[in-house]
Amino acid sequence: MKKSKLRHHTERFLLGLFYVCVTLQWLWVAAVGLPAIVSGDAMSSFLTFQQPTEPQPTNTTIGFSPVLAVTAGVITLIFLVITIYILVRLPKAIAKTGDTIVHRTADVLVPVITHHKRLPIKKRRIISAKVIFYIQILLVLLPLAISFFIPSIETVTSRIIITLSAWLAAASTCALLLHWLLEPPTSRTQSRAFHE
């Protein structure tokens, strides 16, 4: 019993790690790609920038008070607790959301691939497992491929962009393959897509 529980938790951890790495891949590509698109010639004609107006200097000074120090300390502590809570809960939320999106996409694609034919449950499970695997691989490969087309931005060279994308893709792939080695595809799809 303990062995199966440990295996289940390891599988869930690896799947969660996969979705977190994939999310980081897409965030990295978005973070370095969007400034390149916005600063490009194609977008410059659409964007107009106003000259910033100089702020008027003010001579108001705030003195140190114990009430202000306590208030700042309490606010800092609240934000620290919220940050820790988010850092603990975020990977689980990312994994759950990613898994749900991938499985729902597979549920939509499987009937299209099979031309809406009625198939035996076992065959549908195998097809669904393959579709899920291809979707997950696509989630890894797309941001990696996009990173090759992102130009250098100021101090971030194309080599840095591609290298970090490749490392994140490698981490995602390792987590995914280890997950698939631990959990057979048919057992994963059985509980989700085939209750009729």
C-alpha positions in Angstrom: 0.0 0.0 0.0 2.8 2.4 0.9 4.7 1.6 -2.2 1.7 2.4 -4.5 1.0 5.6 -2.6 4.7 6.7 -3.0 4.5 5.8 -6.7 1.3 7.8 -7.1 2.8 10.8 -5.4 5.9 10.6 -7.5 3.9 10.4 -10.7 1.8 13.5 -9.6 5.0 15.3 -8.7 6.7 14.6 -12.0 3.5 15.6 -13.9 3.3 18.8 -11.9 7.0 19.5 -12.5 6.4 19.0 -16.2 3.6 21.6 -16.3 5.6 24.1 -14.2 8.6 23.7 -16.6 6.3 24.1 -19.6 4.7 27.2 -18.1 8.2 28.6 -17.5 9.1 27.9 -21.1 6.1 29.8 -22.4 6.7 32.7 -19.9 10.3 33.0 -21.0 9.4 33.1 -24.7 6.7 35.7 -24.0 9.0 37.7 -21.8 11.8 38.0 -24.4 9.6 37.8 -27.5 7.0 40.4 -26.7 9.5 43.3 -26.3 11.1 42.3 -29.6 7.7 42.5 -31.3 6.7 45.7 -29.7 10.0 47.4 -30.4 10.0 46.2 -34.0 9.3 48.4 -37.0 5.9 46.8 -37.7 4.6 47.9 -34.3 6.3 51.2 -34.0 3.8 52.9 -36.4 0.9 51.8 -34.1 2.4 53.0 -30.9 2.7 56.7 -30.1 4.5 57.8 -27.1 3.9 61.2 -25.4 6.8 63.1 -23.9 6.8 62.7 -20.2 6.1 65.8 -18.3 8.5 66.6 -15.5 7.0 66.3 -12.1 6.8 69.3 -9.9 9.1 69.0 -6.9 7.4 68.9 -3.5 8.9 69.7 -0.2 6.8 67.4 1.9 8.9 65.2 4.3 7.5 62.4 6.4 9.1 61.9 9.8 9.8 58.5 11.3 7.1 57.4 13.7 6.7 54.1 15.6 3.1 53.7 14.2 4.4 54.0 10.7 7.2 51.4 11.4 4.7 48.9 12.9 2.3 49.4 10.0 5.0 48.9 7.5 6.1 45.8 9.3 2.6 44.3 9.4 2.1 45.0 5.7 5.4 43.4 4.9 4.6 40.3 7.0 1.2 40.0 5.3 2.8 40.1 1.9 5.4 37.6 2.9 2.7 35.1 4.1 0.7 35.6 0.9 3.9 35.1 -1.2 4.8 31.9 0.6 1.2 30.6 0.3 1.2 31.4 -3.5 4.6 29.7 -4.0 3.3 26.6 -2.2 -0.1 26.5 -4.0 0.9 27.7 -7.5 2.7 24.6 -8.8 -0.3 22.4 -7.8 -2.7 24.9 -9.5 -0.5 25.0 -12.6 -0.4 21.2 -12.7 -4.1 20.7 -12.3 -5.0 23.4 -14.8 -2.5 22.1 -17.4 -3.6 18.5 -17.0 -7.3 19.5 -17.3 -6.6 21.6 -20.5 -4.6 18.8 -22.1 -7.2 16.1 -21.3 -10.1 18.3 -22.6 -8.2 19.0 -25.8 -7.6 15.3 -26.2 -11.3 14.6 -25.6 -12.1 17.0 -28.4 -9.4 15.7 -30.8 -10.0 11.9 -30.4 -13.4 11.9 -32.1 -12.0 14.0 -34.9 -9.1 11.6 -35.4 -11.3 8.5 -35.3 -13.9 10.2 -37.6 -16.5 9.8 -34.9 -16.4 6.0 -35.2 -17.5 4.0 -32.3 -14.3 2.2 -31.1 -13.7 -0.4 -28.4 -12.8 1.3 -25.1 -9.3 -0.2 -25.0 -8.5 1.2 -28.5 -9.9 4.6 -27.6 -7.7 4.6 -24.5 -4.6 3.9 -26.5 -5.5 6.6 -29.1 -6.3 9.1 -26.3 -3.0 8.4 -24.5 -1.1 9.0 -27.8 -3.0 12.2 -28.4 -2.2 13.4 -24.9 1.4 12.5 -25.3 1.6 14.4 -28.6 -0.1 17.5 -27.1 2.4 17.5 -24.2 5.4 17.1 -26.6 4.0 20.0 -28.7 3.7 22.1 -25.6 7.5 21.6 -25.1 8.6 21.9 -28.7 6.7 25.0 -29.7 8.3 27.5 -27.3 11.7 26.0 -28.1 11.1 26.5 -31.8 9.8 30.0 -31.3 13.0 30.9 -29.3 15.1 30.4 -32.5 13.3 33.3 -34.2 13.5 35.8 -31.3 16.1 38.5 -32.0 18.5 39.8 -29.4 17.2 42.4 -27.0 19.7 44.8 -25.5 21.9 42.6 -23.2 20.0 39.4 -23.8 21.5 37.7 -26.9 19.9 35.1 -29.1 22.3 32.5 -27.7 21.1 33.2 -24.1 17.4 33.0 -25.3 17.9 29.7 -27.1 20.1 28.2 -24.3 17.6 28.9 -21.6 14.7 27.7 -23.7 16.7 24.5 -24.4 17.4 23.9 -20.7 13.7 24.4 -19.8 12.7 22.1 -22.7 15.1 19.5 -21.5 13.7 19.7 -17.9 10.2 19.5 -19.2 11.0 16.5 -21.4 12.8 14.6 -18.6 9.9 15.2 -16.2 7.4 14.0 -18.9 9.3 10.9 -19.9 9.8 9.9 -16.2 6.1 10.4 -15.6 5.2 8.3 -18.6 7.6 5.5 -17.5 6.0 5.4 -14.1 2.4 5.6 -15.1 1.2 3.5 -18.1 -0.9 5.6 -20.6 -4.0 3.4 -20.4 -4.3 3.7 -16.6 -4.1 7.5 -16.9 -6.9 7.9 -19.5 -9.2 5.3 -18.0 -10.4 7.5 -15.2 -10.9 10.6 -17.3 -12.2 10.1 -20.8 -14.0 6.8 -20.8 -16.8 6.9 -18.3 -19.8 6.7 -20.5 
